[in-house]
Amino acid sequence: MPAPTVLDPLALFRLDGVTAVVTGASSGLGDRFARVLHSVGANVVVAARRAERLDALVEELPGSLAVAADLSVDIDRERLVATAIERFGNVGVLVNNAGVGHKVAIEDESLDTFRGAMELNVTALWHLAKLCAPSMIASGGGSVINVASMLGHVGSTPIKQAHYCASKGAVINLTRELALQWARKGVRVNALCPGWFQSEMTAGMETDDGALRFIGLNSPIPRMGFEHELDAALLLLAGPGSTFMTGQSLIVDGGWTAR
């Protein structure tokens, strides 16, 4: 049995001196994730395509680093991780948040749309985890948080987006496999699966009467989530509070998938 630890539960959510890479950080949930990780002491590296938004973000997060990158491009992913390691020495937390999704019926869904979603939502995530893992292993461990979706567990129709559901389902099972491969090397891999939260991807739903009625009728907690309602889940998966947790999906969806 391990020795008893000092009773300090809040310390389980601290990340002092840990380097955390957050993709898709130029808006929405990614922006929030970066702020939350910085607030508990992490050295935050933020990445997205929109450089001006990243620059504005890091001005508010002293000591953080912005890396403008197109995460659908392999050399940009390699540059992101290399830059983070060059600046801070290693990567302890990776938040794979960048993603794409569109509302489109499959009859109108192009091959390029499907391929693009799989590249950014799955291949980029796999590649970034692969690039960060050696640093994590060498420094004694780390945490990969793959931002999936409740729609990786259930279908989304009448909101039609086959590419999104397929890619997020792939993320969830990839999370399991990476967790198994790296568990004995100290790297934990879990998926954070939000429900209907306000973001660029859901823009307009929060003011659309039909969308709000749809959510209200189908969600046990009859509303969209607020961005702060993912904070605790993020910190649980990122920090020492989840050292015995890997390969799991943490679903924060107001009970949607419990129906």
N, C-alpha and C positions, 0 to 999 in steps of 0.2 A: 504493500500500500504506500502511496506517496505521502510525504509529510504534510500535515495540515497547513493550509495557507493562512496568512493574515486576513482577517475579515475586512475586506475593502472592495466591495462589489463594483464601485464606480471606476476603480483602477482597471477593470477588465475592458473598459471602453476607451482607454487612453492609447495613443499611438505616438508618443513622444519620440522624435528622431527617426521614425519609420518613413521610408519613401513610398508614396502612393501615387501611381499613375492612373489618371482618370481620362478615358476617351469620351468623345462626344460632349465635351465640357463647355461648349460655347453658348449653351442655352439649356433651359428646362431642368430635367432631373440631373444631368451631368454637371451643370453649374452648381446646383444644390449639393450634390455629392462632394464636389471639390471643397466647398465652403465648410461642410460638416467635418470632413477629414482634417482640414487645416485647423479647425477650432479645437480639436483634441490633440494637437501637437505634431501632426504629420508634415513632412516635407512633400508638398503636392506638386506633381507635374501634370499639367493639363494639355490636352491635345484635341484638335478639331481643325476643320478647314478654314474657318473664319478667324483670321489672325487678329483683326481689330477687336473682336469680342474677347478673345483670350487675353490680349494685352490689357484690356479694361479690367478683366477679372483678376489678373495677378497683381494689379496695382492695389487691389483691396485685400490681397492675401500675402503679406510680407514674407519673403523668402521662397515663394513659389516660383515655378518655371513654366513658361508657355512654349509649346512646340507646335507650330502650324504644320498640319499633316493631313493628307487624304488617306484615311485608314483603309480604303479599298485598294491601295497601291502597296505592294510588298516592300519596296525600298523605303517608303515613308514609314512603314511600321518598324523596319530595322533601324532607321535613323532615330525614331522616337525613343526606343529602348536604349540604344547606344548613348544618346544624349542624356537620358535620365541617369544612367550608370556613371557616365563621365562626370556629371555634376555632383551626384550624391553618393556614389560608390556602390550602390546596389538598389534593387527594387524589393520592397517587402510586401506591398499590396498592389494588385492590379485590378482596377474596376473596368471591365469590358462593357462600356455603356453605349458606344457608337452603334447606331443602327438605322434602318430605313424601313418604311412601310407605306403602302398606298391603299386607298379604298378603290377596288376594281374587281368586277366580276371576271371569272376565269375565262369567259369567252372573249373578253377584251384585254386580257393580261398577256403582255408580250413576253417572248422568250428573254429579251434583254432585261425586262423588269424582274423576272424570276432569277435570272443569273446574277443580276446586280445585288439583289437582296441576299442571296446565298453567299456572295463574295464578302459583303460587308458584315452581315449578321452572323455568319458561321466561320468562313475561312479566315477572316481577319482576327476573329476572336481566338481561334485555334493557333494562329501564327503568333499573336502577341503573347499568349500563354506560354508557348514553346520558347519564345525569345526571353521571357522573364524568368522562367523556371531555373536555369542554371545559376543565376544570381541569388535566387531565393534559397536554393539547395546549399550553395556555398556559404551562405550567411546563417544557416541553421533553420531555415523554414520561411514560410510566407503564406499569403492568402490570395487566391484568385477568386474574384466575384464576377460571375457572368450575368449580366443583366438580361434576363430572358423576358418572359411575360406569362401571365395566366393563360394567354392564348397559345402557349406551347403545350398546355394540358388539355384544352378544350377548343372547339371550333369557334369562329367569330361571327359567322353568318347569323343575322342579316347584314352585318357589316362585313362585306366580302373582301378578303385579302389572303388568298391561298398561299402566296409567297411568304407572307409574314408568319402565318401559322406554321408552315412547313419549316421555316428557318428557326423559329423559336423552339419548336419541338426538337429539332436537331441540336440546338444549344443545350437543352436539358439533358439529353442522353450523352452528349459529348462531355458535359460537366461530370456525369457519373464516371465515365471512362477515364478522364484525366485524374479524377480523384483517386480511383483505384490504382492507377499507375504511379502516382506520386505520394500516396499516403505514407509509405515507409521512408520517404525522403524528406518529410516535414512540410510538404506543400499541401495545403487544404484547398479544395476547389468546390465552390457552392454556387448555386444560382439564386438570384433575387428576382422574383416574378411579380411585378406590379400588376394591378388591375387597371381600371380606368382612372388615370391620373392626368391632370392638365399638363400638356407638353406641346411642342411643335407638331408632333405626330397626331395629337387629338385636337388640334386647334379648331375652335368653333363649337365643339361639343358642349362646352361649359355654358354657352349662351343659347344653344339650340333647343327649343322646347321639345321637339320630337326625340332628340338624343337623350335629354334629361328624363323624359317620360320613360323611354326604353330602359335606362339604367335604374330609375326608381322602381319600375315594375319587376325587374329581374334580379336586382341585387338585394340580399338580406339587409345590408346597411345601405339604404336607398339614396346614394349620392356618389359623386366622384371623390377620389382621394385627394387630400391636400399634400403638397410636396413634403412637408415636415413629417408626415406620417410614415415615411420611409427611413427617417434618420436612424431610429433605434435598430431597425433591421440591418441597415448598412453597417453600423458600428459593431453589431454582434458578429457579423460575418467577417469583418475586417480585422478585428482585434482578438486579444487573448481570451475573450469570453466564449469563443467557439472552438477551442483547441481540440475538442473531442467530436467535432462535427465536420463531416466532409461528404461530398457526393449528394448533397441534399438540395431540394428546392424550397426556398422560403417564400411562400405565396402571401402577398399582402393585397387583398382584392375585395375587402368588404364582405367576404363570404360567397363571392360569385361562383367559385368552383365547388362549393359545398352543396350546391343544389342537386 
